[in-house]
């Protein structure tokens, strides 16, 4: 019963946050700020991140939500590692986004 109650509270909090962001969809940035929070809560993950893929193959961390600040730092380091690995040099072919995504997933999974 206590678990169900916690789950209901979590869902209510998410809906309140989402409703607040959607009250005026003119501000897309406010809505995007909630995506990592919602994703982490819905999946019971320790955190979530919104990563943007630039056309040149670079990654950009747009938003992040973590329950633990150490994890946030580790995720940032993993993103920087992947970014360095796939930084295009002059004359390089663009890297496939699915390849970058797979490496990023692997880097994040091996975090302590």
C-alpha positions as CSV (number, residue, x, y, z in Angstrom):
1,X,0.0,0.0,0.0
2,X,2.8,2.4,0.8
3,X,4.5,1.7,-2.5
4,X,1.3,2.4,-4.4
5,X,0.9,5.7,-2.4
6,X,4.5,6.7,-3.3
7,X,3.8,5.9,-7.0
8,X,0.6,8.0,-7.0
9,X,2.5,10.9,-5.4
10,X,5.2,10.6,-7.9
11,X,2.7,10.6,-10.8
12,X,0.9,13.6,-9.3
13,X,4.1,15.6,-9.0
14,X,5.0,14.8,-12.6
15,X,1.5,15.9,-13.8
16,X,1.7,19.1,-11.8
17,X,5.1,19.9,-13.3
18,X,4.0,19.0,-16.8
19,X,0.8,21.0,-16.5
20,X,2.7,24.1,-15.3
21,X,5.1,23.8,-18.2
22,X,2.2,23.4,-20.7
23,X,0.2,26.3,-19.4
24,X,1.9,28.3,-22.1
25,X,3.5,26.2,-24.8
26,X,5.1,29.3,-26.1
27,X,8.1,28.6,-23.9
28,X,9.5,25.4,-25.3
29,X,12.6,25.6,-23.2
30,X,10.5,25.3,-20.0
31,X,8.9,22.1,-21.4
32,X,12.3,20.7,-22.4
33,X,13.6,21.2,-18.9
34,X,11.1,18.7,-17.6
35,X,11.9,15.9,-20.1
36,X,14.9,14.5,-18.1
37,X,13.0,14.7,-14.9
38,X,9.9,13.0,-16.4
39,X,12.0,10.3,-18.1
40,X,13.9,9.5,-14.9
41,X,10.8,9.3,-12.8
42,X,8.7,7.2,-15.2
43,X,11.5,4.7,-15.7
44,X,12.7,4.8,-12.0
45,X,16.2,5.7,-13.3
46,X,18.7,7.6,-11.2
47,X,18.6,10.4,-13.6
48,X,17.9,11.6,-17.1
49,X,19.5,13.8,-19.8
50,X,18.4,15.5,-22.9
51,X,21.3,15.3,-25.4
52,X,21.2,17.2,-28.7
53,X,23.0,15.9,-31.7
54,X,24.5,18.6,-33.9
55,X,24.7,18.1,-37.7
56,X,28.5,17.9,-37.5
57,X,28.3,14.9,-35.1
58,X,29.0,16.9,-31.9
59,X,26.8,16.3,-28.8
60,X,25.4,18.9,-26.6
61,X,24.0,18.3,-23.2
62,X,20.9,20.4,-23.1
63,X,19.2,19.4,-19.8
64,X,20.0,16.9,-17.1
65,X,18.3,15.7,-13.9
66,X,20.0,13.5,-11.4
67,X,19.2,12.5,-7.9
68,X,22.9,12.5,-7.0
69,X,25.3,15.3,-7.9
70,X,28.2,12.8,-8.3
71,X,26.2,10.9,-10.9
72,X,25.6,14.2,-12.8
73,X,29.3,14.8,-12.9
74,X,30.0,11.3,-14.1
75,X,27.4,11.7,-16.8
76,X,29.0,15.0,-17.9
77,X,32.4,13.3,-18.0
78,X,31.0,10.4,-20.1
79,X,29.5,12.9,-22.5
80,X,32.8,14.8,-22.8
81,X,34.6,11.5,-23.5
82,X,32.2,10.6,-26.3
83,X,32.4,14.1,-27.7
84,X,36.2,14.0,-27.8
85,X,36.1,10.6,-29.4
86,X,33.8,11.8,-32.2
87,X,35.0,15.3,-32.7
88,X,35.1,15.7,-36.5
89,X,38.4,16.9,-38.0
90,X,38.7,18.8,-41.3
91,X,37.9,16.4,-44.1
92,X,36.4,13.7,-41.9
93,X,33.2,12.1,-42.9
94,X,30.2,12.8,-40.5
95,X,29.7,10.0,-38.0
96,X,26.5,8.1,-37.9
97,X,24.3,9.3,-35.0
98,X,23.4,5.7,-34.1
99,X,27.1,4.9,-33.6
100,X,27.5,7.9,-31.4
101,X,24.4,7.0,-29.4
102,X,25.6,3.4,-28.9
103,X,29.0,4.6,-27.6
104,X,27.3,7.1,-25.3
105,X,24.9,4.4,-23.9
106,X,27.9,2.2,-23.3
107,X,29.8,4.9,-21.5
108,X,26.9,5.8,-19.3
109,X,26.2,2.1,-18.4
110,X,29.7,1.5,-17.1
111,X,29.4,4.4,-14.6
112,X,29.7,3.4,-11.0
